[in-house]
């Protein structure tokens, strides 16, 4: 019988119980951990991926009322309400069992247990844990989708949305291109939500924020003992998306060696965790995004041509906000409503809407959103006056169509605006600190 990949935590102060339970359950599950002190539960949960917990109800001699078990059950549920907990006791009072189930226990097992019953209960708990994780991911995605307005009055954007709707129904690789802040993450989420994988995980991986040394560990996972800090087997982000969609953002930042590893994964649809030879075949759909000019990078030998053609079965360019001015009033109203709720304000109104529509928005939708939020926080009035650097006419905002020149200019402006504060500049540009540092090094800033 093939072992199920799952983490099981057994908590009991009786070493014989711990030993026998671990030996039995190790036949069926890949990672079984036993601890004798309940005080170690929370730290163990932080250090390991646990799918189900077997928890004793009594830890002190002479105390057999089960109150300790109920206490630790509530502590576990406070930290992770979705993790199934099976309670164990040698004292099978019906009232205690009912109380435990009411407080969130998944099952109740009497000692000495029947091995087949123990396995069945733990196996069911693992299945429940997996369903809870998927449901949680789905709810988070639903919530994130509600954070954006996807309707458009712009002819250019309407064409983009229609294209995305068509490709969503397939498993084709999609490459999303566009400036920072144009909504590439939101559009990737839109594709996933309209695909046949919509009830499965949507995993966003920012390649710009992952160091080269951690790339394989983050994406492919690792086996216990593969390196110093590998204390347990850990699935990578690709495996965790099994059945769903993987969105690889900032793909233009990958080094050539990492591009080769990614190309192999996309071509073969198989991977191996660090430290093991076993091949795994996650069923995932890939989406990609970048603000880099990949064709130019290919010509310069900085991006593999075979990888470029592999990832852009369908290539979609997201227009900058200055090219979809028709959407600015509706987007502004959407963000006003969003931040009214967030900051408990009401009847807010933008006074300089005409100036807003005519502004170039080098930071695109993200700049609009952040500007509205900032002014709502700082303003004491319901009349909001958004402030922009309007000293230059709009056509000077885009003085060059060269993406690298525009990128360098935006980074310089952000660093100047935030007086060299890297965190603030990175946030305004929609980048991680690591990604901004790489770009600063690239442009010699």
C-alpha positions in Angstrom: 0.0 0.0 0.0 1.4 3.4 -1.0 1.8 5.8 1.8 -0.3 9.0 1.7 1.7 12.2 1.9 0.5 13.7 5.1 1.8 15.0 8.4 0.3 13.5 11.5 0.9 14.8 15.0 0.4 12.5 18.1 0.3 14.2 21.5 0.3 11.8 24.5 2.4 11.7 27.8 2.5 7.9 27.6 5.7 6.9 25.7 4.2 3.4 25.0 1.1 5.0 23.4 3.3 7.3 21.3 5.5 4.5 20.1 2.7 2.1 19.1 0.6 4.8 17.4 3.6 6.1 15.4 4.7 2.6 14.3 1.2 1.8 13.1 0.4 5.1 11.4 3.9 5.2 9.7 2.7 2.3 7.6 0.1 4.6 5.9 1.4 8.2 6.2 4.8 9.8 5.2 5.4 12.0 8.3 4.3 10.9 11.8 5.5 13.0 14.7 5.0 12.2 18.4 5.4 14.6 21.3 4.8 13.9 25.0 4.3 17.5 26.2 1.2 19.5 25.0 3.1 22.7 25.5 5.1 21.8 22.3 2.0 21.6 20.1 2.0 25.1 18.8 5.7 25.2 18.0 5.5 21.8 16.3 2.6 23.2 14.1 4.8 26.2 13.2 7.7 24.0 12.2 5.9 21.3 10.3 3.0 20.8 7.8 0.5 18.9 9.9 -2.8 17.6 8.4 -4.3 15.9 11.4 -3.7 15.7 15.2 -4.3 12.8 17.6 -4.6 14.5 21.1 -4.8 12.8 24.5 -7.3 14.3 26.9 -5.4 13.8 30.2 -1.8 14.7 30.8 -1.5 14.8 34.7 -1.8 11.8 37.0 -5.0 12.0 39.0 -6.7 14.3 36.6 -9.1 12.3 34.4 -11.8 14.8 33.6 -10.5 15.6 30.1 -10.3 19.3 30.7 -6.7 19.5 29.6 -7.6 17.9 26.3 -10.4 20.4 25.8 -8.1 23.3 26.7 -5.5 22.3 24.1 -8.2 21.6 21.6 -9.3 25.2 21.9 -5.7 26.4 21.6 -5.2 24.5 18.4 -8.4 25.7 16.9 -7.5 29.3 17.8 -4.3 29.0 15.8 -5.7 26.9 12.9 -9.5 26.3 13.0 -9.3 24.1 9.9 -7.0 21.4 11.2 -8.8 18.2 12.3 -8.2 17.0 15.9 -9.0 13.5 17.0 -9.2 13.1 20.8 -8.0 10.0 22.7 -9.0 8.9 26.2 -9.3 5.7 28.2 -12.4 7.2 29.8 -15.3 7.1 27.4 -17.9 9.3 29.1 -20.6 10.2 26.5 -21.0 13.8 27.8 -17.2 14.4 27.4 -17.3 13.1 23.9 -20.3 15.3 23.0 -18.6 18.4 24.5 -15.4 17.7 22.6 -17.3 17.4 19.3 -19.1 20.6 20.0 -15.8 22.4 20.5 -14.5 21.3 17.1 -13.1 17.8 17.5 -13.4 15.7 14.4 -13.6 12.3 16.2 -13.2 10.6 19.5 -11.2 7.4 20.1 -11.2 5.2 23.2 -8.0 3.5 24.4 -7.0 0.8 23.8 -8.0 1.4 20.2 -8.6 -0.9 17.3 -5.9 -0.3 14.8 -8.2 -0.4 11.8 -10.5 2.1 13.5 -7.5 4.4 14.3 -6.3 4.3 10.7 -9.8 5.0 9.3 -10.3 7.9 11.6 -6.9 9.5 10.9 -7.3 8.9 7.1 -10.7 10.6 7.1 -9.2 13.5 9.1 -6.5 14.0 6.5 -9.1 14.1 3.7 -11.1 16.6 5.7 -7.9 18.7 6.2 -7.3 18.7 2.4 -10.9 19.8 1.7 -10.6 22.5 4.3 -7.4 23.9 2.7 -9.0 24.0 -0.7 -12.1 25.7 0.7 -10.0 28.3 2.5 -8.0 29.0 -0.7 -11.3 29.3 -2.7 -12.8 31.7 -0.1 -9.6 33.8 -0.2 -9.7 33.9 -4.0 -13.3 35.0 -3.9 -12.5 37.7 -1.5 -9.5 38.9 -3.6 -11.5 39.0 -6.8 -14.0 41.2 -5.0 -11.2 43.7 -4.4 -11.1 44.7 -8.0 -13.5 46.1 -10.6 -13.2 44.1 -13.8 -15.9 45.7 -15.9 -14.5 48.1 -18.6 -15.7 50.8 -20.9 -12.5 50.9 -22.8 -12.6 49.2 -26.3 -9.0 48.1 -25.9 -9.6 46.5 -22.5 -12.9 44.9 -23.6 -10.9 43.1 -26.3 -8.4 41.9 -23.7 -11.1 40.6 -21.4 -12.8 38.7 -24.3 -9.4 37.1 -25.2 -8.8 36.1 -21.6 -12.3 34.6 -21.4 -11.6 32.4 -24.4 -8.2 31.2 -23.2 -9.6 30.6 -19.7 -11.6 27.6 -20.9 -8.4 25.9 -22.1 -5.1 24.8 -20.5 -3.0 26.9 -22.8 0.0 28.7 -21.4 -0.7 32.4 -21.2 1.9 35.2 -21.1 0.6 38.5 -19.6 2.6 41.5 -20.6 2.3 45.1 -19.3 3.7 47.9 -17.2 3.8 47.6 -13.4 0.4 48.3 -11.9 -1.7 47.3 -15.0 -3.3 44.3 -13.2 -1.5 41.3 -14.3 -2.2 39.4 -11.1 -5.9 40.3 -11.3 -6.1 39.1 -14.9 -4.3 35.8 -14.0 -6.9 35.4 -11.2 -9.6 36.2 -13.7 -8.4 33.4 -16.0 -8.3 30.9 -13.2 -11.8 31.9 -11.9 -13.3 31.2 -15.4 -11.4 28.0 -16.0 -12.4 24.4 -15.2 -9.8 24.5 -12.4 -11.6 27.3 -10.5 -12.4 25.2 -7.5 -8.7 24.1 -7.1 -5.7 26.1 -5.8 -4.5 29.3 -7.4 -0.8 29.7 -6.5 1.0 33.0 -7.1 4.8 32.8 -7.2 6.7 36.0 -7.4 9.9 34.9 -9.1 11.5 38.4 -8.6 11.5 37.8 -4.8 12.9 34.3 -4.7 16.7 34.1 -4.5 18.5 31.7 -6.9 19.6 29.5 -3.9 16.0 29.0 -2.8 14.4 28.6 -6.2 14.3 24.8 -6.3 13.3 24.5 -2.6 10.4 26.9 -3.0 9.1 25.6 -6.3 9.9 21.8 -6.1 10.1 21.2 -2.4 12.6 19.0 -0.5 13.1 15.8 1.4 13.9 15.5 5.1 17.7 15.9 5.5 18.3 17.3 2.1 20.1 20.3 3.8 20.7 21.5 7.3 17.3 23.1 8.0 15.3 20.4 6.2 13.7 18.9 9.3 10.8 17.3 7.5 9.6 16.5 4.0 8.1 19.6 2.4 6.1 19.9 -0.8 7.0 22.8 -3.1 4.6 25.4 -4.3 4.1 23.6 -7.6 2.9 20.4 -5.9 0.6 22.5 -3.6 -1.2 23.7 -6.7 -2.0 20.2 -7.9 -5.2 20.4 -9.9 -5.1 24.1 -10.1 -3.2 27.0 -11.6 0.3 28.3 -11.0 0.9 32.0 -11.8 4.6 32.7 -12.3 5.1 36.4 -12.0 8.2 38.4 -13.0 9.5 35.6 -15.2 11.8 38.0 -17.0 14.0 38.2 -13.9 15.1 34.5 -14.0 18.7 33.7 -14.6 19.6 31.5 -17.6 20.3 28.4 -15.3 16.9 28.8 -13.6 15.2 29.3 -17.0 16.5 25.9 -18.0 15.0 24.3 -14.9 11.7 26.0 -15.5 11.7 24.9 -19.1 12.2 21.3 -18.2 9.3 21.5 -15.7 7.0 23.0 -18.2 7.9 20.6 -21.0 7.8 17.4 -18.9 5.2 18.3 -16.3 7.3 16.4 -13.7 9.6 17.4 -10.9 11.7 15.9 -8.1 12.1 17.3 -4.6 15.6 18.3 -3.5 17.2 15.2 -1.9 15.1 12.5 -3.6 15.0 10.8 -7.0 11.3 10.1 -7.0 9.5 11.8 -9.9 6.2 13.6 -9.2 3.7 14.7 -11.8 1.6 17.6 -10.6 -1.4 18.4 -12.7 -1.2 22.2 -13.0 -1.9 24.9 -15.6 0.8 27.7 -16.0 0.3 31.4 -16.4 3.2 33.8 -16.8 3.7 37.6 -16.5 6.4 40.2 -16.9 6.9 43.9 -17.6 10.2 43.1 -19.4 10.5 43.2 -23.2 11.2 39.4 -23.6 11.8 39.6 -27.4 14.6 42.0 -26.8 16.0 39.9 -24.0 15.9 36.9 -26.3 17.8 38.8 -29.0 20.4 39.8 -26.4 20.8 36.2 -25.2 19.4 37.0 -21.8 16.3 34.9 -22.1 16.0 31.5 -23.7 14.2 31.5 -27.0 12.8 28.0 -26.5 11.3 29.0 -23.1 9.9 32.2 -24.6 8.0 30.2 -27.2 6.9 27.6 -24.6 5.3 30.1 -22.3 3.5 32.3 -24.8 1.0 30.0 -26.5 -1.2 33.0 -26.1 0.3 36.5 -25.5 -1.8 39.2 -24.0 -0.7 42.8 -23.6 -2.5 44.7 -20.8 -3.0 48.4 -21.7 -1.7 51.1 -19.3 -4.3 53.2 -17.6 -3.6 56.2 -19.7 -4.8 54.2 -22.7 -8.1 53.3 -21.0 -9.2 56.7 -19.6 -12.9 55.7 -20.0 -12.4 53.4 -16.9 -10.9 56.0 -14.6 -14.2 57.4 -13.1 -15.6 53.9 -12.4 -12.3 52.7 -10.9 -12.1 55.8 -8.8 -15.6 55.2 -7.5 -14.8 51.5 -6.8 -11.7 52.4 -4.7 -13.6 55.2 -2.9 -16.3 52.6 -1.8 -13.6 50.1 -0.8 -11.7 52.5 1.4 -14.9 54.1 2.8 -15.6 50.7 4.3 -12.0 50.0 5.4 -11.6 53.4 7.2 -15.2 53.8 8.4 -15.9 56.9 6.4 -18.9 57.8 4.2 -20.1 60.1 1.4 -16.6 60.7 0.1 -16.2 62.5 -3.2 -13.3 63.2 -5.5 -13.3 66.9 -6.4 -10.7 67.0 -9.2 -12.0 64.2 -11.4 -11.2 66.0 -14.6 -7.5 66.3 -13.6 -7.6 62.7 -12.7 -8.8 61.6 -16.1 -6.1 63.7 -17.8 -3.3 62.5 -15.6 -0.8 60.1 -17.2 -0.6 57.6 -14.3 2.9 56.1 -14.7 2.1 53.8 -11.9 -1.2 52.8 -13.6 -4.1 51.3 -11.5 -1.9 50.6 -8.5 -1.0 54.3 -8.4 -4.6 55.4 -8.6 -5.6 53.0 -5.8 -2.7 54.0 -3.5 -3.3 57.7 -4.1 -7.0 57.4 -3.2 -6.2 55.4 0.0 -3.5 57.9 1.1 -5.7 60.9 0.7 -8.6 59.3 2.4 -6.4 58.5 5.4 -5.0 62.0 5.6 -8.1 64.0 4.8 -10.4 65.4 7.4 -13.1 66.2 4.8 -15.4 64.2 2.7 -14.2 66.2 -0.3 -11.0 64.5 -1.5 -8.5 66.3 -3.6 -6.0 63.9 -5.2 -2.5 65.3 -5.6 -0.3 64.5 -8.6 2.8 66.0 -10.2 1.0 67.9 -13.0 3.9 70.2 -13.7 4.6 68.2 -16.9 2.1 67.7 -19.7 0.8 64.2 -20.1 2.7 63.5 -23.3 6.0 64.0 -21.5 5.0 61.2 -19.1 5.8 58.7 -21.9 8.7 60.3 -23.7 10.0 57.0 -24.9 8.4 53.7 -25.9 11.5 51.8 -24.8 10.4 49.7 -21.8 13.8 49.7 -20.2 14.1 53.5 -20.3 10.6 53.9 -18.9 11.4 51.4 -16.2 14.6 53.2 -15.2 12.8 56.5 -15.2 9.9 55.2 -13.0 12.4 53.8 -10.5 14.4 57.0 -10.3 11.1 59.0 -9.8 10.0 56.6 -7.1 13.3 56.7 -5.2 13.3 60.5 -5.4 9.6 60.8 -4.3 10.2 58.6 -1.3 13.7 60.1 -0.5 15.5 56.8 -1.0 13.2 54.7 1.1 13.5 51.3 -0.6 10.4 49.8 1.0 8.1 52.7 0.1 9.5 53.0 -3.4 9.1 49.2 -4.0 5.5 49.3 -2.7 4.6 52.2 -5.0 6.2 50.4 -8.0 4.4 47.1 -7.1 7.8 45.3 -6.6 9.3 43.4 -3.8 12.4 44.9 -2.1 14.6 42.2 -3.7 13.2 42.9 -7.2 13.8 46.6 -6.8 17.4 46.1 -5.6 18.0 43.9 -8.7 16.6 46.7 -11.0 18.7 49.3 -9.2 21.8 47.2 -9.7 20.8 46.7 -13.3 20.6 50.5 -14.0 23.5 51.4 -11.7 21.3 53.4 -9.3 
